Amino acid sequence: MGILNHFIYLHGFASSPHSAKARDIGDSFAQIQTHLTIPDLNAGDFSHLTITRQITQVAAEFPDDSTPVTLIGSSLGGLTAAHLGQKYPQVQSIVLLAPAFGFLSH
């Protein structure tokens, strides 16, 4: 049996895959024996953090087949998830945790 869905958690601005929220969500997925990918959206260089780069980085995490993707995005990760959902039909579900809509205008 193949993977029914590919789950990706996108952390927020000034956060990381090692934050308490990311660890808690990762632990919850582990308890139900479901793989969760948590990329480092800072990509090691906080000064080059852009939505465009994050979109490209996360899209590279999508499976090569037509496996549906569920994105869980917190804060700036939620904004990135929304953009990915608009651009890629493979994104079937999005869970937004306090998305940073309007972030750029602030």
C-alpha positions in Angstrom: 0.0 0.0 0.0 1.4 3.4 -1.0 1.3 6.7 0.9 -2.2 8.2 0.8 -1.0 11.7 1.6 2.2 13.6 2.0 2.3 15.9 5.0 4.6 19.0 5.3 4.7 21.4 8.3 5.9 24.9 7.5 7.2 26.8 10.5 6.8 30.5 11.0 9.1 33.6 10.8 12.1 33.5 13.1 11.2 29.9 13.9 12.7 26.5 12.9 12.0 22.8 12.6 13.4 22.6 16.1 10.8 24.9 17.7 8.5 23.6 20.4 5.5 23.7 18.0 7.3 21.9 15.3 8.5 19.2 17.7 5.0 18.8 19.3 3.4 18.4 15.8 6.1 16.0 14.7 5.7 14.0 17.9 1.9 13.8 17.3 2.4 12.6 13.8 4.9 10.0 15.0 2.4 8.7 17.6 -0.1 8.0 14.8 2.8 6.5 12.7 2.4 9.1 9.9 5.5 10.7 8.3 5.7 14.5 8.5 8.3 16.5 6.6 9.5 19.7 8.4 11.9 21.6 6.1 14.0 24.4 7.5 12.5 27.4 5.7 15.4 29.6 6.9 17.6 27.5 4.6 20.6 28.4 6.8 20.5 32.1 5.7 17.9 34.2 7.5 18.9 37.3 5.5 17.7 35.7 2.2 14.3 34.5 3.6 11.7 35.3 0.9 8.3 33.8 0.1 9.4 33.0 -3.4 12.4 31.0 -2.2 10.3 29.2 0.4 7.7 28.3 -2.3 10.5 26.8 -4.5 12.0 25.0 -1.5 8.8 23.4 -0.3 7.6 22.5 -3.8 10.8 20.5 -4.1 9.6 18.4 -1.2 6.5 17.3 -3.0 6.4 13.6 -4.2 7.2 13.1 -7.9 4.0 11.2 -8.4 0.5 12.5 -7.9 0.3 11.8 -4.2 -1.8 14.5 -2.6 0.0 17.0 -0.3 -1.3 18.4 2.9 0.4 21.6 4.2 0.3 22.7 7.8 1.5 26.2 8.0 2.1 28.4 11.0 2.4 32.2 10.8 4.7 33.0 7.8 4.6 29.3 7.0 0.8 29.6 6.7 1.2 32.4 4.1 3.7 30.3 2.2 1.2 27.3 2.4 -1.6 29.5 0.9 0.6 30.5 -2.0 1.6 26.9 -2.6 -2.1 25.9 -2.6 -2.9 28.4 -5.3 0.0 27.4 -7.5 0.1 23.6 -7.2 -3.0 21.4 -7.7 -1.1 18.6 -5.9 -1.8 20.5 -2.6 -5.2 19.0 -1.6 -5.4 20.3 1.9 -4.1 23.2 3.9 -4.2 23.7 7.7 -3.4 27.3 8.7 -2.3 28.2 12.2 -2.5 32.0 12.6 -1.4 32.6 9.0 0.6 35.8 8.4 -1.9 37.3 5.8 -1.0 40.9 5.3 2.5 40.3 6.5 4.1 42.2 3.6 1.9 45.3 4.1 3.1 45.6 7.8 
